[in-house]
């Protein structure tokens, strides 16, 4: 079986997509075209500040595509995956979604950021195109509509675990300083969850400091926070601004525990906060130590491709998103051949198939609620351990 490459589509076509977005393209009379393979699209942030996530996700998609096509594709036809760069903003995601949908893809993986999802997912919902989100953790994503699902557990499930672990490490914690980006949907949603978890555990949020996604200098916020003598710092920030804030926190003298949210759940933070990443606590939805056949196969494939490195959560989640779509397509095609079938009806049937399935994935066994929320039972908390040189490290799982 020819695996076939993941197809990267030129971003110069986005201007055309922006024009088509307002044209109300009608999919009703189109048929599924499988001449070059069964078409699926992905929209990732491969440029801009969020590219640190998108690049991790791209690796996961490549591995999942290779696995699916190496195992027979979609009942003998290759799965064809077109990848579109959304950049790191909402207009880019909107344009990329529209472009992919107009190509006749059966489903979409993406976008990378929750902020982008709240803007782009309604486009897919209106057009009746299944979306499996690999990394959108903000509250309210599946509620956008029937065609929207995610394999990324929501912050409401994950975030409180890191607070509990911090208290396990240092039971006397009392005063927390909270930081978040007020112009980011993920950050604003997660910080609310963190603050509620702090109060439930008997900790007082003594100060809440706000920033913007593109901020680089946090001295004013940090100085204001340190005047409150916190013994715990809680961050809901993306990788770049969060990494810079951690480095500046340590440089300005803070020596206590730091808890970060899902936005910093990538090894790409290491070159940003460097040695100051050490000790950072992050709850995770993936463990490379999970002893299941699905994770063992994924880990082996990743390490073969990346020279023995440990796969990050975002790579495992992107792999899982495409795995889910691929397995649902196999089941649907066996029941009702995809070739030449009405496109709109097939997308509807595929979404129903996605929601009905149970999947053995690198994340463990998952399935979905009728609303598209992932049901996952295994979660973890890790602490960053930096190497002596301060340029690389690992997420060490805590018991």
C-alpha positions as CSV (number, residue, x, y, z in Angstrom):
1,X,0.0,0.0,0.0
2,X,1.4,3.4,-0.9
3,X,1.2,5.6,2.1
4,X,1.3,8.9,0.3
5,X,2.5,12.2,1.7
6,X,0.5,14.7,3.8
7,X,-0.3,17.4,1.3
8,X,0.5,20.9,2.3
9,X,-1.6,23.4,0.4
10,X,-0.3,26.8,-0.4
11,X,-1.5,29.6,1.8
12,X,-1.6,32.0,-1.1
13,X,-5.1,30.6,-1.8
14,X,-6.5,32.0,1.4
15,X,-7.5,35.2,-0.3
16,X,-9.8,33.2,-2.6
17,X,-11.2,31.4,0.5
18,X,-12.0,34.7,2.1
19,X,-14.1,35.6,-1.0
20,X,-15.8,32.3,-1.1
21,X,-16.6,32.5,2.6
22,X,-19.3,35.0,1.9
23,X,-20.7,33.2,-1.1
24,X,-22.8,30.5,0.6
25,X,-21.3,27.7,-1.5
26,X,-23.9,24.9,-1.8
27,X,-22.7,21.4,-1.1
28,X,-26.1,19.8,-1.7
29,X,-25.5,18.6,-5.2
30,X,-21.9,17.6,-4.8
31,X,-20.7,13.9,-4.7
32,X,-17.8,12.5,-2.7
33,X,-14.8,12.4,-4.9
34,X,-12.3,9.7,-3.9
35,X,-10.4,9.6,-7.2
36,X,-7.2,10.6,-5.5
37,X,-8.0,9.1,-2.1
38,X,-10.6,9.8,0.6
39,X,-10.3,13.5,1.3
40,X,-9.9,14.9,4.8
41,X,-8.5,18.3,5.8
42,X,-6.5,19.7,8.7
43,X,-6.1,23.3,9.8
44,X,-3.1,24.0,12.1
45,X,-1.2,27.1,13.3
46,X,2.1,26.5,11.6
47,X,3.2,30.2,11.7
48,X,2.8,32.9,14.2
49,X,3.1,32.6,18.0
50,X,1.0,29.4,18.1
51,X,3.3,27.6,15.7
52,X,5.0,25.9,18.7
53,X,1.7,23.9,19.0
54,X,1.0,23.5,15.3
55,X,4.4,22.0,14.6
56,X,3.9,19.3,17.3
57,X,0.4,18.6,15.9
58,X,1.7,18.3,12.3
59,X,4.0,15.4,13.4
60,X,1.0,13.6,15.0
61,X,-1.0,13.9,11.8
62,X,1.9,12.6,9.7
63,X,2.3,9.6,11.9
64,X,-1.5,8.9,12.0
65,X,-1.7,9.2,8.2
66,X,1.2,6.8,7.7
67,X,-0.4,4.3,10.1
68,X,-3.8,4.4,8.5
69,X,-2.6,4.1,5.0
70,X,-0.1,1.4,6.0
71,X,-3.0,-0.6,7.4
72,X,-5.1,-0.5,4.2
73,X,-6.3,3.1,4.2
74,X,-10.1,3.4,3.9
75,X,-10.9,-0.2,2.8
76,X,-8.2,-0.1,0.1
77,X,-8.3,3.5,-0.8
78,X,-5.6,5.8,0.7
79,X,-6.7,8.5,3.1
80,X,-5.7,11.8,1.5
81,X,-5.0,14.6,4.0
82,X,-4.6,18.2,2.9
83,X,-2.9,20.5,5.5
84,X,-3.6,24.2,5.6
85,X,-1.7,26.8,7.7
86,X,-4.1,29.0,9.6
87,X,-1.5,31.2,11.2
88,X,-2.2,32.0,14.8
89,X,-5.3,34.2,14.4
90,X,-9.0,33.9,13.8
91,X,-9.1,35.3,10.2
92,X,-6.5,32.8,9.1
93,X,-8.5,29.9,10.7
94,X,-11.8,31.1,9.1
95,X,-10.2,31.3,5.6
96,X,-8.5,27.9,6.0
97,X,-11.7,26.2,7.1
98,X,-13.6,27.7,4.2
99,X,-10.9,26.7,1.7
100,X,-10.8,23.1,2.9
101,X,-14.6,22.8,3.0
102,X,-14.9,24.1,-0.5
103,X,-12.4,21.4,-1.7
104,X,-14.9,18.8,-0.6
105,X,-13.2,17.3,2.4
106,X,-15.3,14.9,4.5
107,X,-14.0,16.1,7.8
108,X,-11.6,18.5,9.4
109,X,-8.9,18.3,12.2
110,X,-8.3,21.6,13.9
111,X,-7.9,24.4,14.5
112,X,-5.0,24.7,16.9
113,X,-6.3,27.4,19.3
114,X,-9.6,27.7,21.2
115,X,-9.8,31.3,20.2
116,X,-9.7,30.2,16.5
117,X,-12.2,27.5,17.1
118,X,-14.9,29.8,18.4
119,X,-14.5,31.8,15.2
120,X,-14.0,29.0,12.6
121,X,-16.0,26.1,13.9
122,X,-19.4,27.9,13.2
123,X,-18.4,27.9,9.5
124,X,-18.1,24.1,9.6
125,X,-21.3,23.8,11.6
126,X,-23.2,25.8,9.0
127,X,-21.8,23.8,6.2
128,X,-22.4,20.5,7.9
129,X,-18.7,19.3,8.1
130,X,-17.4,17.2,11.0
131,X,-14.7,18.8,13.0
132,X,-12.5,16.8,15.5
133,X,-10.5,19.3,17.6
134,X,-7.1,18.1,18.8
135,X,-6.3,20.9,21.2
136,X,-9.3,23.1,22.0
137,X,-9.8,22.9,25.8
138,X,-11.9,26.0,26.5
139,X,-15.5,25.4,27.8
140,X,-18.2,25.6,25.2
141,X,-16.4,24.1,22.1
142,X,-18.6,21.0,21.5
143,X,-21.6,23.2,22.3
144,X,-21.0,25.1,19.0
145,X,-23.0,22.5,17.3
146,X,-23.6,18.9,16.3
147,X,-20.7,18.7,13.9
148,X,-18.1,19.9,16.4
149,X,-16.2,17.4,18.6
150,X,-12.9,17.2,20.4
151,X,-10.3,14.7,21.6
152,X,-8.8,17.3,24.0
153,X,-10.2,17.0,27.5
154,X,-11.6,20.4,28.7
155,X,-9.7,22.5,31.2
156,X,-12.5,21.9,33.8
157,X,-11.3,18.3,34.0
158,X,-7.5,18.8,33.7
159,X,-6.6,22.1,35.5
160,X,-7.7,21.3,39.1
161,X,-5.4,18.2,39.1
162,X,-2.3,20.4,39.0
163,X,-3.6,22.4,42.0
164,X,-4.1,19.2,44.0
165,X,-0.6,18.1,43.1
166,X,0.9,21.4,44.2
167,X,-0.8,20.9,47.6
168,X,0.5,17.4,47.8
169,X,4.1,18.7,47.3
170,X,3.7,21.6,49.7
171,X,0.7,21.1,52.0
172,X,1.0,24.6,53.6
173,X,0.2,26.6,50.5
174,X,-2.2,29.5,51.3
175,X,-1.7,32.5,48.9
176,X,-1.8,32.2,45.1
177,X,-1.1,34.8,42.4
178,X,-2.9,34.2,39.2
179,X,-1.9,35.4,35.7
180,X,-3.8,35.1,32.4
181,X,-4.1,36.6,29.0
182,X,-7.3,38.6,28.8
183,X,-7.5,38.6,25.0
184,X,-7.4,34.8,24.6
185,X,-10.4,32.5,24.9
186,X,-8.5,29.5,26.3
187,X,-6.7,31.7,28.9
188,X,-9.9,33.4,30.1
189,X,-11.8,30.1,30.4
190,X,-9.0,28.3,32.1
191,X,-8.2,31.0,34.7
192,X,-11.8,30.9,35.9
193,X,-11.5,27.1,36.5
194,X,-8.1,27.6,38.2
195,X,-9.5,30.3,40.5
196,X,-12.5,28.1,41.5
197,X,-10.2,25.2,42.1
198,X,-7.9,27.3,44.4
199,X,-10.9,28.4,46.5
200,X,-12.2,24.9,46.7
201,X,-8.8,23.7,48.0
202,X,-8.7,26.5,50.6
203,X,-6.2,28.8,48.8
204,X,-6.8,32.5,48.5
205,X,-6.2,34.1,45.1
206,X,-4.5,37.2,46.5
207,X,-4.0,38.9,43.1
208,X,-5.1,38.4,39.5
209,X,-2.8,39.8,36.9
210,X,-3.9,40.3,33.3
211,X,-1.8,40.5,30.2
212,X,-2.1,40.3,26.4
213,X,-1.1,37.4,24.1
214,X,1.8,39.3,22.5
215,X,3.2,40.8,25.7
216,X,6.9,40.2,26.3
217,X,7.6,42.4,29.4
218,X,5.7,41.4,32.5
219,X,7.7,43.4,35.1
220,X,4.7,45.5,36.2
221,X,2.4,42.5,36.7
222,X,5.1,40.5,38.4
223,X,6.1,43.3,40.8
224,X,2.4,43.8,41.8
225,X,2.0,40.1,42.4
226,X,5.2,39.6,44.4
227,X,4.1,42.5,46.7
228,X,1.3,40.1,47.9
229,X,3.9,37.5,49.0
230,X,2.3,34.5,47.1
231,X,3.5,31.0,47.8
232,X,2.0,29.7,44.5
233,X,1.8,31.1,41.0
234,X,-0.9,29.9,38.6
235,X,-0.6,30.7,34.9
236,X,-3.1,30.4,32.1
237,X,-1.0,31.5,29.2
238,X,0.2,30.3,25.8
239,X,3.7,28.9,25.4
240,X,5.6,32.0,24.3
241,X,4.2,34.5,26.8
242,X,4.0,31.9,29.5
243,X,7.7,31.0,29.0
244,X,8.8,34.6,29.1
245,X,6.7,35.3,32.2
246,X,8.2,32.3,34.1
247,X,11.7,33.4,33.2
248,X,11.0,36.9,34.4
249,X,9.4,35.6,37.6
250,X,12.5,33.7,38.6
251,X,14.8,36.5,37.6
252,X,12.8,38.9,39.9
253,X,13.3,36.5,42.8
254,X,10.2,34.2,43.0
255,X,11.3,30.8,44.2
256,X,8.0,29.1,45.0
257,X,5.9,26.6,43.0
258,X,4.4,27.4,39.6
259,X,1.4,25.7,38.1
260,X,0.7,26.2,34.4
261,X,-2.3,25.3,32.3
262,X,-2.6,23.4,29.0
263,X,-1.2,26.3,27.0
264,X,2.3,25.4,28.2
265,X,2.0,21.7,27.7
266,X,4.7,21.4,25.0
267,X,8.5,20.9,25.1
268,X,8.7,24.0,22.9
269,X,8.7,26.0,26.2
270,X,12.2,24.7,27.1
271,X,14.1,27.2,24.9
272,X,11.9,30.0,26.1
273,X,12.1,29.8,29.9
274,X,15.2,27.6,29.7
275,X,16.5,26.6,33.2
276,X,13.7,28.5,34.8
277,X,11.2,25.9,33.4
278,X,12.5,23.5,36.0
279,X,9.8,22.4,38.6
280,X,6.8,23.7,36.6
281,X,3.7,21.7,37.3
282,X,1.3,20.8,34.4
283,X,-1.7,18.4,34.3
284,X,-1.7,16.3,31.2
285,X,-4.1,14.2,29.1
286,X,-1.3,12.0,27.7
287,X,1.4,9.8,29.2
288,X,4.2,8.2,27.1
289,X,4.3,5.6,30.0
290,X,0.7,4.4,29.3
291,X,1.1,0.7,28.7
292,X,-1.4,-0.1,26.0
293,X,-1.0,-1.6,22.5
294,X,-2.1,1.7,20.9
295,X,0.3,3.9,22.8
296,X,3.2,1.4,22.4
297,X,2.7,1.5,18.7
298,X,2.4,5.3,18.6
299,X,5.5,5.7,20.9
300,X,7.5,3.4,18.7
301,X,6.5,5.3,15.5
302,X,7.3,8.6,17.1
303,X,10.7,7.6,18.4
304,X,11.6,6.1,15.0
305,X,10.8,9.4,13.3
306,X,12.3,11.6,16.0
307,X,15.4,9.8,17.1
308,X,14.2,8.4,20.4
309,X,12.5,11.6,21.7
310,X,9.4,11.4,23.9
311,X,6.2,12.5,22.2
312,X,4.4,15.5,23.7
313,X,0.7,15.6,24.4
314,X,-0.2,17.8,21.4
315,X,1.3,15.3,19.0
316,X,-0.6,12.4,20.7
317,X,-3.9,14.3,20.5
318,X,-3.4,15.3,16.8
319,X,-2.7,11.6,16.0
320,X,-5.8,10.6,17.9
321,X,-8.0,13.1,16.1
322,X,-7.0,11.7,12.7
323,X,-7.2,8.2,14.0
324,X,-10.8,8.8,15.0
325,X,-11.8,10.1,11.6
326,X,-10.0,7.3,9.8
327,X,-11.6,4.5,11.8
328,X,-15.1,6.2,11.4
329,X,-14.5,6.4,7.7
330,X,-13.6,2.7,7.5
331,X,-16.8,1.8,9.3
332,X,-19.0,4.1,7.2
333,X,-17.5,3.0,3.9
334,X,-18.2,-0.7,4.7
335,X,-21.8,0.1,5.4
336,X,-22.3,2.5,2.6
337,X,-19.6,3.1,-0.1
338,X,-18.2,6.6,-0.1
339,X,-17.4,6.8,-3.8
340,X,-19.9,9.0,-5.5
341,X,-22.2,9.3,-2.5
342,X,-23.9,12.7,-1.8
343,X,-21.3,14.9,-0.1
344,X,-23.7,16.6,2.4
345,X,-25.4,13.4,3.5
346,X,-22.1,11.6,3.8
347,X,-20.7,14.3,6.1
348,X,-23.8,14.0,8.3
349,X,-23.4,10.2,8.4
350,X,-19.7,10.5,9.2
351,X,-20.4,12.7,12.2
352,X,-22.9,10.2,13.5
353,X,-20.3,7.5,13.0
354,X,-17.6,9.5,14.8
355,X,-19.8,10.0,17.8
356,X,-20.9,6.4,18.0
357,X,-17.5,4.8,18.1
358,X,-15.1,3.7,20.8
359,X,-11.4,4.2,20.0
360,X,-8.2,2.6,21.4
361,X,-5.8,5.6,21.1
362,X,-2.5,6.7,22.5
363,X,-4.6,8.7,25.1
364,X,-6.2,5.5,26.3
365,X,-9.7,4.3,25.3
366,X,-11.9,7.3,24.4
367,X,-15.5,7.8,23.2
368,X,-17.8,10.8,22.8
369,X,-20.9,12.2,24.4
370,X,-23.8,12.9,22.0
371,X,-22.7,16.5,22.1
372,X,-19.1,15.7,20.9
373,X,-17.3,16.0,24.2
374,X,-14.5,13.5,24.7
375,X,-14.9,10.8,27.4
376,X,-11.5,9.9,28.7
377,X,-10.6,8.2,32.0
378,X,-6.8,8.6,32.4
379,X,-5.1,11.8,33.3
380,X,-1.7,12.7,34.8
381,X,0.3,15.5,36.3
382,X,3.9,16.1,35.3
383,X,6.7,18.3,36.6
384,X,9.3,19.7,34.2
385,X,12.8,18.5,34.8
386,X,15.4,20.5,32.9
387,X,18.8,19.1,31.9
388,X,21.9,20.8,33.4
389,X,22.5,22.9,30.3
390,X,19.0,24.4,30.7
391,X,18.1,24.0,27.0
392,X,16.2,20.8,27.0
393,X,14.2,18.7,29.5
394,X,11.3,16.4,30.0
395,X,7.9,16.1,31.6
396,X,8.4,13.8,34.6
397,X,5.1,12.1,35.7
398,X,4.2,12.4,39.3
399,X,2.4,9.7,41.3
